[in-house]
Amino acid sequence: MTTSIAQPTRVAVIGGGPAGLMAAEVLSLAGVRVDLYDAMPSVGRKFLLAGKGGMNITHSEPYADFVARYGARAPEVAAWLAPFEPQAVREWIHGLGVETFIGSSGRVFPTEMKAAPLLRAWLHRLRESGVRFHMRHRWLGWRGDALLLAGPDGETSVRADAVILALGGASWARLGSDGAWMPLLASRSVALAPLLPSNCGFDTDWSAHFSSRHAGAPLTTVAVCWTDADGASVRRQGQFVVTAGGVEGSLIYAMSAALRDQIAANGSATVHLDLAPDFSAERVAAEVTRPRGARSMSSHLQSRLGLKGVKSGLLRECLSAEQFSDPVQLAGAIKRLPLVLRRARPIDEAISSAGGVRFEAIDPATSMLRDVPGLFVAGEMVDWEAPTGGYLLTACLASGRAAGRGALAWLEAGREADGRGAIT
């Protein structure tokens, strides 16, 4: 069954994540009629799931440091952030009636630590401003110059004066971000970068012995050293988790982009673990070589350095028997244990994704595709990435705002050129 909507919508927003919702807000508050379409039964599903463990909104660190978190695309993302930086994000949330606080890590959270109250207040505001929501509508591309969507009643052709795409990347496909839009934009010759996992775990190919005993074990006091894209040595302390086949967790996610790219270039990447970050190398060497009597080396390490469980298991896993029995080599490994990462985990498991619409394809002043007039893009479907810690959400919100304002400016310019006056 195919139907056609005779009355054009002013703007169609496709995608109901933070970027799409923010674009809809900007336009609707300016008096533009907005129809928002999403393939899922409800909007903000990934947003809600991400907030289950404590809704991290943004970060309070100095602005220059905040922008630097976006790596190679920091200049482009900074253009989104300049009019909607982290403090403005907090004020916007306060305007929804949701209070925030800064945690000990500098991360910013809602006082209730939940995403649902924030989303409910936001959707109420959007409905009050006239945004119309169309759930279970999947974008299929175009039919002529109209949008083609598959809805509950079949295919629907929708004509719009402007379109904003905010379709996400390709992580957590069950929540709607499946990257199915890539070939649709490729058919319009839009420049695209391959979608890649970001903020992801890695496979190390543990032995069955190690995996059976330590899968799921957290490493709560550990430092990791690796080499970044510029060849500089980086060291960070934090925590991560051993999985059945590798490693994941906040400390691993923080370096995932560099490690992913190293694996792509070299076939593997090596990081070095400091299993005793609170002890100097000299102290570790002294304790390892201290006489241990009849005790085993494992018992000795637990007694003198507190190394046990998964940390002890890692030493056994990554060192040969000869290395483990040599006090000098063992002491060195405790402070710098090489761990070879073989593969990034599949993109659908990643917290976010890199790749998508290249910035070179986008007019930076409006977020409109250079070669497709009236089509704007926002959010994770654009080729940028960032670590967890509020950076992802802040940039998605800011990019949605930029696309909404860009579409508004483009519509106004078109009306002035036609002599129709301002949008009402």
Secondary structure, DSSP 4 states (H G I P E B T S, - for coil): -EEE-SS-EEEEEE--SHHHHHHHHHHHHTT--EEEEESSSSS-HHHHHHGGG----EE-S-HHHHHHTTGGGHHHHHHHHTTS-HHHHHHHHHHTT--EEE-TTSEEEETT--SHHHHHHHHHHHHHTT-EEEES-EEEEEETTEEEEEETTEEEEE-EEEEEE----SSSGGGT---TTHHHHHTTT--EEEEEEES--EE----HHHHHHHTT-EEEEEEEEEE-TTS-EEEEEEEEEE-SSEEESHHHHHTHHHHHHHHHHHS-EEEEEES-TTS-HHHHHHHHHS--TTS-HHHHHHHHH---HHHHHHHHHHS-HHHHH-HHHHHHHHHSEEEEE-EEPPGGGSSEEEEEE-GGGEETTTTEETTSTTEEE-GGGBS----TTTHHHHHHHHHHHHHHHHHHHHHHHHHHHHT--S--
